[in-house]
Amino acid sequence: MNWADAGFEIFGTHVLWTDLVGNIAALSTVLLAIRKSMWTWPVQFTGSVLLFIASINAHITGNALKQAMFAGLAIYGWWAWRRGTENGRQLAIRPARWWERLVLIGFMVLGTAAVGLLFYVTGLSWGATVPLPEGAFLVAADAYIFVGSALATWAQGRALVDFWIVWVAVDLVGVPVAFYSGLVVSGYVYAVFFVLVIVGFVKWLRESRTARLQVAVAQ
């Protein structure tokens, strides 16, 4: 057994260290994001690499691609937040504008359809080998999680409060899919994510409203 397959047994389930540590890093990413810490991005990058390895071992190619995408978006997010905090400034968080919300919804719908078709034709999604109609559902779920995760992380990089809402939508599908695929740790972490995402959304929304009120009073 190589290091990527290393793990331990708990209640009859084999847990990979890459899955466990990667999810701890992912969980830490959410906690850091709530606090608007720059450490959000390097921790996310590290967790993405570990979960990429875990997904490859579990033969979940779509999820592996998602983790590779996360790693790339972590670099973008670090760059964007660094620009937003230059000269000691606080990161300016805000609700998305109406056109940004339309972009998010449009890309979610069209992106899921396009990526789902790509996953099915190329066999990149593990659901592509499962008989219909179950296979079609699994491919669609894989594509939805992939696209939704990309949009949420992109919106987070832009410091949009709405990125938390996108994560809620992703978690509603991600939790059952993770358990179904055998990544037990990921399933439980997704469930914890859901709670933390709600907390993060409320905190960011409150802070953005306070900031807008202060600007209005100053004017």
MOCORTA-V231223 format. One record per pair of residues at least 4 apart in sequence whose C-alpha atoms are under 8 Angstrom apart, sorted by sequence separation. I is the first residue (numbers start at 1). GAP is how many residues later the second one is. If there is no record, write none. Layout:
BEGIN
i = (I:I)
gap = (GAP:GAP)
END
This chain:
BEGIN
i = (1:2:9:10:15:16:17:18:19:20:21:22:23:24:25:26:27:28:29:30:31:32:33:36:38:39:40:41:42:43:44:45:46:47:48:49:50:51:52:53:54:55:56:60:61:62:63:64:65:66:67:68:69:70:71:72:73:74:75:76:77:78:79:80:81:82:85:96:97:98:99:100:101:102:103:104:105:106:107:108:109:110:111:112:113:114:115:116:117:118:119:120:124:126:130:131:132:133:134:135:136:137:138:139:140:141:142:143:144:145:146:147:148:149:150:151:152:153:154:155:156:159:161:162:163:164:165:166:167:168:169:170:171:172:173:174:175:176:177:178:179:183:184:185:186:187:188:189:190:191:192:193:194:195:196:197:198:199:200:201:202:203:204:205:206:207:208:209:210:211:212:213:214:215:1:9:10:15:17:32:55:56:84:85:96:106:107:119:120:123:130:155:156:178:179:8:9:32:55:84:85:118:119:123:129:178:7:8:32:33:84:120:121:127:128:155:156:179:7:8:32:55:56:84:120:127:128:155:178:179:7:8:55:119:127:178:6:7:29:30:54:81:127:128:153:177:5:6:7:29:52:53:127:128:152:175:176:4:5:6:28:29:52:126:127:151:152:175:4:51:52:125:126:174:175:4:29:125:152:28:29:52:127:151:152:175:51:52:174:175:26:125:149:25:26:49:148:149:25:48:49:120:148:171:48:119:171:25:26:148:149:25:26:48:49:148:171:24:48:116:171:22:23:116:119:22:45:46:145:21:22:44:45:116:144:168:22:44:45:113:116:167:22:23:112:115:116:145:21:22:45:145:168:44:45:113:167:168:19:112:18:19:42:111:112:115:141:165:18:41:42:111:141:164:41:112:164:18:19:112:18:41:42:108:111:141:164:165:41:164:16:108:138:162:38:107:108:161:38:108:161:38:107:161:104:161:4:4:5:4:36:62:62:61:62:61:62:96:60:61:94:95:96:60:93:94:95:96:59:92:93:94:95:91:93:77:81:73:77:80:81:80:81:63:70:74:77:78:62:66:70:73:77:62:65:69:73:76:77:63:66:70:62:66:95:93:94:95:93:94:93:92:58:23:27:23:30:19:20:31:19:20:23:27:30:34:19:30:33:15:15:34:15:34)
gap = (4:4:4:4:4:4:4:4:4:4:4:4:4:4:4:4:4:4:4:4:4:4:4:4:4:4:4:4:4:4:4:4:4:4:4:4:4:4:4:4:4:4:4:4:4:4:4:4:4:4:4:4:4:4:4:4:4:4:4:4:4:4:4:4:4:4:4:4:4:4:4:4:4:4:4:4:4:4:4:4:4:4:4:4:4:4:4:4:4:4:4:4:4:4:4:4:4:4:4:4:4:4:4:4:4:4:4:4:4:4:4:4:4:4:4:4:4:4:4:4:4:4:4:4:4:4:4:4:4:4:4:4:4:4:4:4:4:4:4:4:4:4:4:4:4:4:4:4:4:4:4:4:4:4:4:4:4:4:4:4:4:4:4:4:4:4:4:4:4:4:4:4:4:4:5:5:5:5:5:5:5:5:5:5:5:5:5:5:5:5:5:5:5:5:5:6:6:6:6:6:6:6:6:6:6:6:7:7:7:7:7:7:7:7:7:7:7:7:8:8:8:8:8:8:8:8:8:8:8:8:9:9:9:9:9:9:10:10:10:10:10:10:10:10:10:10:11:11:11:11:11:11:11:11:11:11:11:12:12:12:12:12:12:12:12:12:12:12:13:13:13:13:13:13:13:14:14:14:14:15:15:15:15:15:15:15:16:16:16:16:17:17:17:18:18:18:18:18:19:19:19:19:19:19:20:20:20:21:21:21:21:22:22:22:22:22:22:23:23:23:23:24:24:24:24:25:25:25:25:26:26:26:26:26:26:26:27:27:27:27:27:27:28:28:28:28:28:28:29:29:29:29:29:30:30:30:30:30:31:31:32:32:32:32:32:32:32:32:33:33:33:33:33:33:34:34:34:35:35:35:36:36:36:36:36:36:36:36:37:37:38:39:39:39:40:40:40:40:43:43:43:44:44:44:47:47:49:50:52:53:55:57:62:63:63:64:64:64:65:65:65:65:65:66:66:66:66:66:67:67:67:67:67:68:68:76:76:77:77:77:77:78:78:79:79:79:79:79:80:80:80:80:80:81:81:81:81:81:81:83:83:83:84:84:110:111:111:113:114:114:115:116:125:162:162:163:163:164:165:165:166:166:166:166:166:166:167:167:167:168:169:169:170:170)
END
